[in-house]
Amino acid sequence: MDSAIKKYRYMLLAVLALIAIGLTAGIPNLSFNTDYHAFYDDGNPELRAFDTIQDRFVKSDTVMIMVSPEDGQVFTPSTISAIHALTETSWQIPYSTRVDSITNFQFSEAEADDLTVRDLVPSDQPLSSRFLKEANQDALAQTELVGRLLSSDSAHTALYITISFPDERTPGQPKEVMEAVRKMISSIESDHPDLAIRVSGVVPMDYAFAEVSMRDGETLITGALLLMLVILYALFRSVAAVLATTSIILGAVLMALGTAGWIGIQLTPPSASAPLMILTIAIADCIHFISSYQYKLQTTRIKWKAIRYAYSNNWMPILLTSVTSAIGFVGMNFSDSPPFRDLGNITALGIVFAGVLSLTVLPALLWFLPPVTGQGITLRSADRLLNRLAATVTARPLVIAAVGLCVVVALIAQLPKNRIDDTFLHYFDNSIQFRADSDEIERRLTGLYFIDYAIDSESENGVYDPSYLKKVEDFVDWLNVQPEVTHVSSLVSTVKRLNKNLHGDDPLHARLPDTEQEIAQYIFLYEMSLPYGLDLKNQMSLDKSSLRVSATLSTIPTQQVLAFEKRAKNWWDQHEGVSVLAGSPTLMFAHISLRNIQSMLTGTALALIGISMLMLLMMRSLKYGMISLLPNLAPALMAFGLWGLAVGEVGLAVSVVAAMSLGIVVDDTIHFLYRCLRHQRAGTDINQAVSMSIRHVGRAIVSTSLILAGGFGILALSHFKVNSEMGLLTAVCILIALVLDLVLLPALLVLTFRKKPDASTVPAQAQPQSA
């Protein structure tokens, strides 16, 4: 193969260039999907439930704007004027279908025998102190307002914009909405500098996904590439080596992204980190090849002989590591979340392309480029450390193996300290405006977490049935006493208010009407009094068969959400006659973490079996194959043990690390075992074989591990928790694997293959005396 590369190098480069250009041409087909729906399959049960509720009622994609006046009083002429302006302008926001605020809240009251429904604070009403004081008192008496649109101390108020995107939603639509919202807020703030305005909601969350991805793309990938180039030059002290390696890793990244574009993969915040992973992993193949090339070039001084030496020593390990790494990432296809499947597939493609380019283009580039003869920092200083390590491992293998295995067992024993938990709002760090605003809104007024309940009477016009409404009321009362619930919205409170209004505002009648006819008349009368855009479609289905009850929750972890969901289900199991469907992004995110961990256990197990089988076939040695399992499997388990001690929370991102890291850490194991096995089969004593392997491939193993850990460590700086935790834990796995590959693995090899001294060679004085 290496001779063919030499003979046909020009043709080879031309053909590969054409293939690369053809694949890279698919990059314009890539699109970026920031919709939180992208985290779920179409068949996801929680997504189906939420979509069903959305179809039955008005869609609840919202923009929530909290206004906080500097003087701590909402009901002042200046602040109310600002709320009026926000309310009016919000109707012009793209895709806006409804605007709810304290000013346009439909306040009902009795006038003699008539029912009057009006805006709580009409826009044409003079804002006198007396009127505003009365409006404040009226607002605080409305359960529909307090805790949702108005804080209990009247210091903060919120405005909700309901957004209904088309069924064929595009990534640019949330951006279009948020740009209009920010322009509107900027205008209000310029006119009212005493107001602090913050924004949250489902649509801002979608846009935050896009913002954090763009920010990471601009900084992390650039930073990782610069780090790699610096380390490469420090390692080889050769511009030629840096150019050759950069060509390979950029080629692999572009070809992988282009292929993803051709096959229709959409980029999402998790899968957008694939380029960083590819360039981090692809560099390992180049370092192993160039290290061997540089080592041989120092003795032979003949470029092609050095290339042939590097090829013969690395083609099998590079081929095998490419396949095994790809298997690890392909194992991510068992993830229950599509973005992680896409991440695995794009990265696997990049790894395969990097392997092919390393065995074809890299040798040809090294032939054309000046010789790599510089003495890098590894060759000058790390060799001494590796020589000492080799001497220590071969001299005291039993001690090293015993201590190493104790550490492995001790860390793995910490695994139970991890708990499956997640808080999707905390996917964004505090530097993201959406997170900072959402935290402040929850502290002052209300939260982003909610669960919608579609309560079906199972008959048309069934909402008018007093017995049905009584069950809904009982459920609302149950929700209101739950510790997680901060507010409950339902038509029940409106019906009770109407009953009181139509009985002379007598507080004793602030209850549900007794007859179906009364309920139907009150709701009809109220509906006829509502202005355009503020109807009851967001609370009642068109056929009057079901109501929506929406419970706003505090920001709580996954396990608390699931526990709350279970309690609510148990409550309804004890009440017959209605069917209930629960759904929301909160429930969707709560279930995906648990389901993803369960599915990834299968993916990781299958990836481990596939990698182990390949290693057994390569080694053709059962002992080598069994020993290789420890440095391949233990790093992830040990890293999760450390995670249990330091963090203890395993969420959506961390759940995919085991399969992903398995494909990465196996690379160094393969290179070490392959070199050691070649020495041993050539007749070299195991002690010498281990020592030579540590010295020869140790440099590349240390370099590639540090580069990999650095690359994933940079990913840990992401403002998106899913990426940062995934990067941090993977970096820890890689560093643990480095220690196991260069310390514990050699010690186990020495103990396993060391020949026992023959009794005939033992000195006479050492022989046991006969009886």
Secondary structure, DSSP 8 states (H G I E B T S, - for coil): -HHHHHHTHHHHHHHHHHHHHHHHTTGGG--B---GGGGS-TT-HHHHHHHHHHHHS---EEEEEEEEETTS-SSSHHHHHHHHHHHHHHTTSTTEEEEE-SSS-EEEEEETTEEEEEESS-TTS---HHHHHHHHHHHHT-TTTBTTTB-TTSS-EEEEEEE---SS--THHHHHHHHHHHHHHHHHHHH-TTEEEEEESHHHHHHHHHHHHHHHHHHHHHHHHHHHHHHHHHHH--HHHHHHHHHHHHHHHHHHHHHHHHTT--B-TTGGGHHHHHHHHHHHHHHHHHHHHHHHHHHH--HHHHHHHHHHHHHHHHHHHHHHHHHHHHGGGG-SSHHHHHHHHHHHHHHHHHHHHHHHHHHHHHHHS-------HIIIIIHHHHHHHHHHHHHSHHHHHHHHHHHHHHHHTTGGG-EE---GGGGB-TTSHHHHHHHHHHHHT--S-EEEEEEE-SSTTGGG-HHHHHHHHHHHHHHHTSTTEEEEE-HHHHHHHHHHHTTTT-GGG-S--SSHHHHHHHHHHHHHHS-TT-SSTTTB-TTS-EEEEEEEE----HHHHHHHHHHHHHHHHT--S-EEEEE-HHHHHHHHHHHHHHHHHHHHHHHHHHHHHHHHHHH--HHHHHHHHHHHHHHHHHHHHHHHHHT-EE-TTGGGHHHHHHHHHHHHHHHHHHHHHHHHHTT--HHHHHHHHHHHHHHHHHHHHHHHHHHHHHHTT-SBHHHHHHHHHHHHHHHHHHHIIIIIHHHHHHHHH-----GGGS-GGGS----
